[in-house]
Amino acid sequence: MAITFLKQQKKQKYLIMVFAVVVVATFFVWWYGFSGKDRFTSPQTPPPAPPKEVVINFNIFDTQFFKELLPFEEILPLIGQPGRTNPFSPL
């Protein structure tokens, strides 16, 4: 009975040490990550300056091609059943 008790006590001792090491490692990882220094960010270049002036060319509306465009008439609803019952099956 004493041998089993000593084995359990020895196993428990090792588990406590492993738990302590995990807690200390977690603390250091947390401290390193939240220490306030940006170690993992690369230096960023500033965004490009916006253009000084935006010029829109409205002359496109005066072209013959644009004047020939016609609006759509009413779009009719689909007649029949759309698609296949199983779109992944071969034809």
N, CA, C and O atoms as a printed pandas DataFrame, in Angstrom:
     atom_number atom_name residue_name chain_id  residue_number  x_coord  y_coord  z_coord
0              1         N          MET        A               1    0.808   -1.185    0.000
1              2        CA          MET        A               1    0.000    0.000    0.000
2              3         C          MET        A               1    0.860    1.261    0.000
3              4         O          MET        A               1    0.488    2.254   -0.626
4              5         N          ALA        A               2    1.988    1.242    0.681
5              6        CA          ALA        A               2    2.851    2.406    0.769
6              7         C          ALA        A               2    3.515    2.699   -0.569
7              8         O          ALA        A               2    3.748    3.864   -0.892
8              9         N          ILE        A               3    3.822    1.685   -1.343
9             10        CA          ILE        A               3    4.469    1.890   -2.635
10            11         C          ILE        A               3    3.514    2.629   -3.582
11            12         O          ILE        A               3    3.932    3.554   -4.277
12            13         N          THR        A               4    2.281    2.245   -3.613
13            14        CA          THR        A               4    1.283    2.896   -4.453
14            15         C          THR        A               4    1.110    4.345   -4.029
15            16         O          THR        A               4    0.996    5.233   -4.874
16            17         N          PHE        A               5    1.092    4.582   -2.746
17            18        CA          PHE        A               5    0.940    5.936   -2.243
18            19         C          PHE        A               5    2.128    6.786   -2.657
19            20         O          PHE        A               5    1.943    7.944   -3.031
20            21         N          LEU        A               6    3.346    6.250   -2.602
21            22        CA          LEU        A               6    4.526    7.006   -3.003
22            23         C          LEU        A               6    4.517    7.275   -4.510
23            24         O          LEU        A               6    4.937    8.347   -4.945
24            25         N          LYS        A               7    4.041    6.310   -5.314
25            26        CA          LYS        A               7    3.970    6.533   -6.757
26            27         C          LYS        A               7    2.979    7.645   -7.081
27            28         O          LYS        A               7    3.243    8.492   -7.935
28            29         N          GLN        A               8    1.846    7.636   -6.400
29            30        CA          GLN        A               8    0.853    8.682   -6.635
30            31         C          GLN        A               8    1.394   10.038   -6.206
31            32         O          GLN        A               8    1.173   11.043   -6.881
32            33         N          GLN        A               9    2.105   10.064   -5.078
33            34        CA          GLN        A               9    2.649   11.315   -4.581
34            35         C          GLN        A               9    3.719   11.838   -5.551
35            36         O          GLN        A               9    3.793   13.042   -5.795
36            37         N          LYS        A              10    4.549   10.939   -6.105
37            38        CA          LYS        A              10    5.586   11.338   -7.041
38            39         C          LYS        A              10    4.955   11.847   -8.342
39            40         O          LYS        A              10    5.403   12.843   -8.909
40            41         N          LYS        A              11    3.911   11.153   -8.806
41            42        CA          LYS        A              11    3.220   11.569  -10.020
42            43         C          LYS        A              11    2.567   12.940   -9.809
43            44         O          LYS        A              11    2.613   13.800  -10.688
44            45         N          GLN        A              12    1.962   13.128   -8.642
45            46        CA          GLN        A              12    1.314   14.391   -8.345
46            47         C          GLN        A              12    2.344   15.521   -8.271
47            48         O          GLN        A              12    2.054   16.645   -8.679
48            49         N          LYS        A              13    3.523   15.239   -7.764
49            50        CA          LYS        A              13    4.598   16.220   -7.667
50            51         C          LYS        A              13    5.010   16.683   -9.071
51            52         O          LYS        A              13    5.205   17.876   -9.304
52            53         N          TYR        A              14    5.142   15.722  -10.011
53            54        CA          TYR        A              14    5.504   16.069  -11.378
54            55         C          TYR        A              14    4.391   16.868  -12.064
55            56         O          TYR        A              14    4.666   17.810  -12.806
56            57         N          LEU        A              15    3.156   16.494  -11.815
57            58        CA          LEU        A              15    2.045   17.228  -12.410
58            59         C          LEU        A              15    1.979   18.662  -11.900
59            60         O          LEU        A              15    1.657   19.576  -12.660
60            61         N          ILE        A              16    2.276   18.864  -10.640
61            62        CA          ILE        A              16    2.278   20.214  -10.078
62            63         C          ILE        A              16    3.395   21.044  -10.719
63            64         O          ILE        A              16    3.203   22.221  -11.022
64            65         N          MET        A              17    4.552   20.428  -10.921
65            66        CA          MET        A              17    5.660   21.156  -11.554
66            67         C          MET        A              17    5.318   21.499  -13.012
67            68         O          MET        A              17    5.608   22.605  -13.468
68            69         N          VAL        A              18    4.715   20.572  -13.735
69            70        CA          VAL        A              18    4.325   20.842  -15.124
70            71         C          VAL        A              18    3.290   21.953  -15.160
71            72         O          VAL        A              18    3.368   22.841  -16.009
72            73         N          PHE        A              19    2.322   21.918  -14.255
73            74        CA          PHE        A              19    1.309   22.968  -14.189
74            75         C          PHE        A              19    1.951   24.324  -13.899
75            76         O          PHE        A              19    1.571   25.331  -14.496
76            77         N          ALA        A              20    2.917   24.354  -12.991
77            78        CA          ALA        A              20    3.597   25.607  -12.661
78            79         C          ALA        A              20    4.356   26.137  -13.882
79            80         O          ALA        A              20    4.341   27.339  -14.148
80            81         N          VAL        A              21    5.012   25.251  -14.615
81            82        CA          VAL        A              21    5.753   25.680  -15.808
82            83         C          VAL        A              21    4.784   26.237  -16.856
83            84         O          VAL        A              21    5.079   27.244  -17.499
84            85         N          VAL        A              22    3.637   25.589  -17.027
85            86        CA          VAL        A              22    2.648   26.067  -17.995
86            87         C          VAL        A              22    2.107   27.430  -17.570
87            88         O          VAL        A              22    1.924   28.307  -18.414
88            89         N          VAL        A              23    1.853   27.616  -16.300
89            90        CA          VAL        A              23    1.348   28.906  -15.816
90            91         C          VAL        A              23    2.391   29.998  -16.023
91            92         O          VAL        A              23    2.045   31.096  -16.457
92            93         N          VAL        A              24    3.643   29.726  -15.726
93            94        CA          VAL        A              24    4.707   30.724  -15.901
94            95         C          VAL        A              24    4.890   31.035  -17.386
95            96         O          VAL        A              24    5.044   32.199  -17.755
96            97         N          ALA        A              25    4.874   30.012  -18.243
97            98        CA          ALA        A              25    5.024   30.243  -19.684
98            99         C          ALA        A              25    3.853   31.056  -20.219
99           100         O          ALA        A              25    4.048   31.944  -21.049
100          101         N          THR        A              26    2.649   30.769  -19.762
101          102        CA          THR        A              26    1.477   31.526  -20.192
102          103         C          THR        A              26    1.594   32.980  -19.752
103          104         O          THR        A              26    1.261   33.886  -20.516
104          105         N          PHE        A              27    2.057   33.210  -18.547
105          106        CA          PHE        A              27    2.237   34.573  -18.065
106          107         C          PHE        A              27    3.243   35.327  -18.927
107          108         O          PHE        A              27    2.997   36.476  -19.295
108          109         N          PHE        A              28    4.372   34.701  -19.255
109          110        CA          PHE        A              28    5.373   35.380  -20.071
110          111         C          PHE        A              28    4.869   35.650  -21.483
111          112         O          PHE        A              28    5.147   36.713  -22.038
112          113         N          VAL        A              29    4.140   34.720  -22.072
113          114        CA          VAL        A              29    3.576   34.953  -23.406
114          115         C          VAL        A              29    2.577   36.093  -23.348
115          116         O          VAL        A              29    2.578   36.956  -24.226
116          117         N          TRP        A              30    1.728   36.115  -22.339
117          118        CA          TRP        A              30    0.758   37.188  -22.180
118          119         C          TRP        A              30    1.459   38.531  -21.971
119          120         O          TRP        A              30    1.075   39.533  -22.574
120          121         N          TRP        A              31    2.476   38.552  -21.126
121          122        CA          TRP        A              31    3.207   39.787  -20.840
122          123         C          TRP        A              31    3.926   40.279  -22.091
123          124         O          TRP        A              31    3.928   41.477  -22.375
124          125         N          TYR        A              32    4.533   39.364  -22.838
125          126        CA          TYR        A              32    5.259   39.736  -24.050
126          127         C          TYR        A              32    4.285   40.274  -25.103
127          128         O          TYR        A              32    4.610   41.216  -25.825
128          129         N          GLY        A              33    3.108   39.683  -25.189
129          130        CA          GLY        A              33    2.146   40.115  -26.185
130          131         C          GLY        A              33    1.487   41.438  -25.860
131          132         O          GLY        A              33    1.163   42.201  -26.771
132          133         N          PHE        A              34    1.283   41.729  -24.605
133          134        CA          PHE        A              34    0.585   42.939  -24.198
134          135         C          PHE        A              34    1.502   43.964  -23.541
135          136         O          PHE        A              34    1.032   44.819  -22.791
136          137         N          SER        A              35    2.771   43.892  -23.805
137          138        CA          SER        A              35    3.689   44.814  -23.147
138          139         C          SER        A              35    3.614   46.225  -23.725
139          140         O          SER        A              35    4.209   47.143  -23.161
140          141         N          GLY        A              36    2.904   46.420  -24.826
141          142        CA          GLY        A              36    2.717   47.757  -25.359
142          143         C          GLY        A              36    3.632   48.086  -26.516
143          144         O          GLY        A              36    3.428   49.103  -27.180
144          145         N          LYS        A              37    4.615   47.279  -26.780
145          146        CA          LYS        A              37    5.513   47.530  -27.893
146          147         C          LYS        A              37    4.998   46.779  -29.111
147          148         O          LYS        A              37    4.538   45.642  -29.009
148          149         N          ASP        A              38    5.082   47.421  -30.245
149          150        CA          ASP        A              38    4.653   46.788  -31.490
150          151         C          ASP        A              38    5.848   46.079  -32.118
151          152         O          ASP        A              38    6.535   46.632  -32.976
152          153         N          ARG        A              39    6.079   44.875  -31.687
153          154        CA          ARG        A              39    7.226   44.128  -32.193
154          155         C          ARG        A              39    6.941   43.485  -33.539
155          156         O          ARG        A              39    7.856   43.264  -34.333
156          157         N          PHE        A              40    5.688   43.189  -33.795
157          158        CA          PHE        A              40    5.359   42.395  -34.965
158          159         C          PHE        A              40    4.816   43.216  -36.127
159          160         O          PHE        A              40    4.480   42.653  -37.168
160          161         N          THR        A              41    4.724   44.509  -35.974
161          162        CA          THR        A              41    4.213   45.322  -37.063
162          163         C          THR        A              41    5.369   45.857  -37.883
163          164         O          THR        A              41    6.400   46.258  -37.345
164          165         N          SER        A              42    5.185   45.856  -39.172
165          166        CA          SER        A              42    6.221   46.392  -40.053
166          167         C          SER        A              42    5.997   47.894  -40.201
167          168         O          SER        A              42    4.876   48.375  -40.035
168          169         N          PRO        A              43    7.035   48.620  -40.505
169          170        CA          PRO        A              43    6.839   50.062  -40.689
170          171         C          PRO        A              43    5.940   50.298  -41.898
171          172         O          PRO        A              43    6.146   49.723  -42.966
172          173         N          GLN        A              44    4.954   51.143  -41.711
173          174        CA          GLN        A              44    3.990   51.382  -42.768
174          175         C          GLN        A              44    4.274   52.711  -43.440
175          176         O          GLN        A              44    4.655   53.690  -42.798
176          177         N          THR        A              45    4.081   52.719  -44.745
177          178        CA          THR        A              45    4.240   53.965  -45.467
178          179         C          THR        A              45    2.923   54.724  -45.388
179          180         O          THR        A              45    1.857   54.109  -45.338
180          181         N          PRO        A              46    2.982   56.013  -45.377
181          182        CA          PRO        A              46    1.741   56.783  -45.314
182          183         C          PRO        A              46    0.951   56.609  -46.604
183          184         O          PRO        A              46    1.533   56.349  -47.657
184          185         N          PRO        A              47   -0.356   56.748  -46.532
185          186        CA          PRO        A              47   -1.159   56.595  -47.751
186          187         C          PRO        A              47   -0.838   57.703  -48.748
187          188         O          PRO        A              47   -0.424   58.792  -48.350
188          189         N          PRO        A              48   -1.024   57.437  -50.026
189          190        CA          PRO        A              48   -0.712   58.479  -51.014
190          191         C          PRO        A              48   -1.641   59.679  -50.844
191          192         O          PRO        A              48   -2.780   59.556  -50.393
192          193         N          ALA        A              49   -1.130   60.805  -51.212
193          194        CA          ALA        A              49   -1.910   62.038  -51.078
194          195         C          ALA        A              49   -3.072   62.009  -52.059
195          196         O          ALA        A              49   -2.922   61.533  -53.184
196          197         N          PRO        A              50   -4.223   62.511  -51.645
197          198        CA          PRO        A              50   -5.372   62.530  -52.567
198          199         C          PRO        A              50   -5.099   63.494  -53.714
199          200         O          PRO        A              50   -4.315   64.433  -53.576
200          201         N          PRO        A              51   -5.753   63.253  -54.848
201          202        CA          PRO        A              51   -5.533   64.170  -55.980
202          203         C          PRO        A              51   -6.027   65.577  -55.638
203          204         O          PRO        A              51   -6.963   65.761  -54.860
204          205         N          LYS        A              52   -5.380   66.533  -56.232
205          206        CA          LYS        A              52   -5.704   67.928  -55.933
206          207         C          LYS        A              52   -7.103   68.295  -56.431
207          208         O          LYS        A              52   -7.849   69.002  -55.753
208          209         N          GLU        A              53   -7.449   67.802  -57.630
209          210        CA          GLU        A              53   -8.724   68.193  -58.216
210          211         C          GLU        A              53   -9.276   67.007  -58.999
211          212         O          GLU        A              53   -8.532   66.308  -59.687
212          213         N          VAL        A              54  -10.544   66.793  -58.893
213          214        CA          VAL        A              54  -11.209   65.735  -59.636
214          215         C          VAL        A              54  -11.919   66.374  -60.821
215          216         O          VAL        A              54  -12.731   67.285  -60.659
216          217         N          VAL        A              55  -11.599   65.878  -62.024
217          218        CA          VAL        A              55  -12.195   66.424  -63.234
218          219         C          VAL        A              55  -13.064   65.338  -63.844
219          220         O          VAL        A              55  -12.575   64.250  -64.147
220          221         N          ILE        A              56  -14.349   65.620  -64.028
221          222        CA          ILE        A              56  -15.282   64.670  -64.620
222          223         C          ILE        A              56  -15.623   65.158  -66.020
223          224         O          ILE        A              56  -16.022   66.304  -66.225
224          225         N          ASN        A              57  -15.452   64.254  -66.973
225          226        CA          ASN        A              57  -15.730   64.599  -68.354
226          227         C          ASN        A              57  -17.170   64.199  -68.680
227          228         O          ASN        A              57  -17.469   63.012  -68.813
228          229         N          PHE        A              58  -18.052   65.176  -68.808
229          230        CA          PHE        A              58  -19.458   64.920  -69.121
230          231         C          PHE        A              58  -19.717   64.888  -70.615
231          232         O          PHE        A              58  -20.870   64.759  -71.026
232          233         N          ASN        A              59  -18.711   64.996  -71.423
233          234        CA          ASN        A              59  -18.882   64.987  -72.872
234          235         C          ASN        A              59  -19.324   63.618  -73.386
235          236         O          ASN        A              59  -19.801   63.516  -74.516
236          237         N          ILE        A              60  -19.180   62.583  -72.595
237          238        CA          ILE        A              60  -19.605   61.248  -73.002
238          239         C          ILE        A              60  -21.103   61.204  -73.252
239          240         O          ILE        A              60  -21.565   60.405  -74.068
240          241         N          PHE        A              61  -21.866   62.038  -72.574
241          242        CA          PHE        A              61  -23.318   62.061  -72.748
242          243         C          PHE        A              61  -23.736   62.702  -74.075
243          244         O          PHE        A              61  -24.878   62.552  -74.510
244          245         N          ASP        A              62  -22.820   63.403  -74.705
245          246        CA          ASP        A              62  -23.126   64.060  -75.971
246          247         C          ASP        A              62  -22.799   63.192  -77.180
247          248         O          ASP        A              62  -23.077   63.604  -78.306
248          249         N          THR        A              63  -22.231   62.029  -76.997
249          250        CA          THR        A              63  -21.849   61.179  -78.126
250          251         C          THR        A              63  -23.077   60.504  -78.728
251          252         O          THR        A              63  -24.097   60.323  -78.062
252          253         N          GLN        A              64  -22.953   60.132  -80.011
253          254        CA          GLN        A              64  -24.050   59.496  -80.726
254          255         C          GLN        A              64  -24.348   58.120  -80.134
255          256         O          GLN        A              64  -25.508   57.716  -80.056
256          257         N          PHE        A              65  -23.315   57.407  -79.720
257          258        CA          PHE        A              65  -23.503   56.073  -79.153
258          259         C          PHE        A              65  -24.366   56.136  -77.895
259          260         O          PHE        A              65  -25.248   55.297  -77.712
260          261         N          PHE        A              66  -24.132   57.088  -77.053
261          262        CA          PHE        A              66  -24.905   57.219  -75.818
262          263         C          PHE        A              66  -26.347   57.627  -76.110
263          264         O          PHE        A              66  -27.272   57.208  -75.415
264          265         N          LYS        A              67  -26.524   58.433  -77.123
265          266        CA          LYS        A              67  -27.877   58.883  -77.462
266          267         C          LYS        A              67  -28.714   57.759  -78.072
267          268         O          LYS        A              67  -29.942   57.804  -78.003
268          269         N          GLU        A              68  -28.073   56.754  -78.664
269          270        CA          GLU        A              68  -28.798   55.637  -79.265
270          271         C          GLU        A              68  -29.219   54.585  -78.247
271          272         O          GLU        A              68  -29.991   53.688  -78.585
272          273         N          LEU        A              69  -28.750   54.664  -77.049
273          274        CA          LEU        A              69  -29.121   53.685  -76.035
274          275         C          LEU        A              69  -30.589   53.826  -75.666
275          276         O          LEU        A              69  -31.108   54.934  -75.538
276          277         N          LEU        A              70  -31.251   52.680  -75.495
277          278        CA          LEU        A              70  -32.664   52.676  -75.143
278          279         C          LEU        A              70  -32.855   52.028  -73.781
279          280         O          LEU        A              70  -32.115   51.109  -73.431
280          281         N          PRO        A              71  -33.821   52.483  -73.014
281          282        CA          PRO        A              71  -34.045   51.845  -71.704
282          283         C          PRO        A              71  -34.699   50.470  -71.885
283          284         O          PRO        A              71  -35.361   50.210  -72.890
284          285         N          PHE        A              72  -34.504   49.622  -70.920
285          286        CA          PHE        A              72  -35.138   48.306  -70.942
286          287         C          PHE        A              72  -36.633   48.453  -70.768
287          288         O          PHE        A              72  -37.123   49.326  -70.051
288          289         N          GLU        A              73  -37.340   47.566  -71.450
289          290        CA          GLU        A              73  -38.764   47.503  -71.197
290          291         C          GLU        A              73  -38.976   46.611  -69.992
291          292         O          GLU        A              73  -38.010   46.195  -69.353
292          293         N          GLU        A              74  -40.211   46.312  -69.673
293          294        CA          GLU        A              74  -40.494   45.487  -68.509
294          295         C          GLU        A              74  -39.900   44.092  -68.703
295          296         O          GLU        A              74  -40.074   43.482  -69.758
296          297         N          ILE        A              75  -39.216   43.601  -67.709
297          298        CA          ILE        A              75  -38.613   42.270  -67.771
298          299         C          ILE        A              75  -39.658   41.260  -67.329
299          300         O          ILE        A              75  -40.192   41.346  -66.223
300          301         N          LEU        A              76  -39.948   40.297  -68.205
301          302        CA          LEU        A              76  -40.978   39.310  -67.921
302          303         C          LEU        A              76  -40.452   38.265  -66.939
303          304         O          LEU        A              76  -39.259   37.961  -66.950
304          305         N          PRO        A              77  -41.307   37.716  -66.102
305          306        CA          PRO        A              77  -40.865   36.667  -65.181
306          307         C          PRO        A              77  -40.536   35.383  -65.939
307          308         O          PRO        A              77  -40.991   35.189  -67.066
308          309         N          LEU        A              78  -39.766   34.532  -65.333
309          310        CA          LEU        A              78  -39.321   33.286  -65.941
310          311         C          LEU        A              78  -40.499   32.334  -66.099
311          312         O          LEU        A              78  -41.283   32.141  -65.170
312          313         N          ILE        A              79  -40.615   31.746  -67.274
313          314        CA          ILE        A              79  -41.693   30.799  -67.547
314          315         C          ILE        A              79  -41.111   29.401  -67.456
315          316         O          ILE        A              79  -40.075   29.128  -68.064
316          317         N          GLY        A              80  -41.749   28.512  -66.715
317          318        CA          GLY        A              80  -41.259   27.153  -66.548
318          319         C          GLY        A              80  -40.490   27.011  -65.254
319          320         O          GLY        A              80  -40.456   27.918  -64.422
320          321         N          GLN        A              81  -39.868   25.840  -65.102
321          322        CA          GLN        A              81  -39.113   25.580  -63.878
322          323         C          GLN        A              81  -37.658   25.967  -64.079
323          324         O          GLN        A              81  -37.031   25.520  -65.040
324          325         N          PRO        A              82  -37.110   26.782  -63.200
325          326        CA          PRO        A              82  -35.713   27.203  -63.370
326          327         C          PRO        A              82  -34.751   26.100  -62.945
327          328         O          PRO        A              82  -34.948   25.454  -61.915
328          329         N          GLY        A              83  -33.722   25.894  -63.739
329          330        CA          GLY        A              83  -32.641   24.999  -63.376
330          331         C          GLY        A              83  -33.004   23.546  -63.334
331          332         O          GLY        A              83  -34.088   23.152  -63.764
332          333         N          ARG        A              84  -32.092   22.737  -62.814
333          334        CA          ARG        A              84  -32.300   21.297  -62.688
334          335         C          ARG        A              84  -32.558   20.968  -61.227
335          336         O          ARG        A              84  -32.279   21.774  -60.339
336          337         N          THR        A              85  -33.089   19.785  -60.988
337          338        CA          THR        A              85  -33.353   19.394  -59.598
338          339         C          THR        A              85  -32.045   19.165  -58.858
339          340         O          THR        A              85  -31.921   19.530  -57.689
340          341         N          ASN        A              86  -31.071   18.563  -59.527
341          342        CA          ASN        A              86  -29.754   18.358  -58.925
342          343         C          ASN        A              86  -28.715   18.972  -59.857
343          344         O          ASN        A              86  -28.371   18.359  -60.868
344          345         N          PRO        A              87  -28.207   20.159  -59.549
345          346        CA          PRO        A              87  -27.279   20.806  -60.473
346          347         C          PRO        A              87  -25.915   20.129  -60.548
347          348         O          PRO        A              87  -25.134   20.434  -61.449
348          349         N          PHE        A              88  -25.610   19.219  -59.625
349          350        CA          PHE        A              88  -24.308   18.566  -59.619
350          351         C          PHE        A              88  -24.306   17.233  -60.368
351          352         O          PHE        A              88  -23.251   16.621  -60.535
352          353         N          SER        A              89  -25.468   16.783  -60.815
353          354        CA          SER        A              89  -25.515   15.521  -61.538
354          355         C          SER        A              89  -25.160   15.757  -63.000
355          356         O          SER        A              89  -25.447   16.824  -63.544
356          357         N          PRO        A              90  -24.538   14.768  -63.639
357          358        CA          PRO        A              90  -24.213   14.953  -65.058
358          359         C          PRO        A              90  -25.505   14.991  -65.885
359          360         O          PRO        A              90  -26.553   14.536  -65.428
360          361         N          LEU        A              91  -25.420   15.525  -67.081
361          362        CA          LEU        A              91  -26.609   15.654  -67.937
362          363         C          LEU        A              91  -27.172   14.304  -68.181
363          364         O          LEU        A              91  -28.179   14.172  -68.878
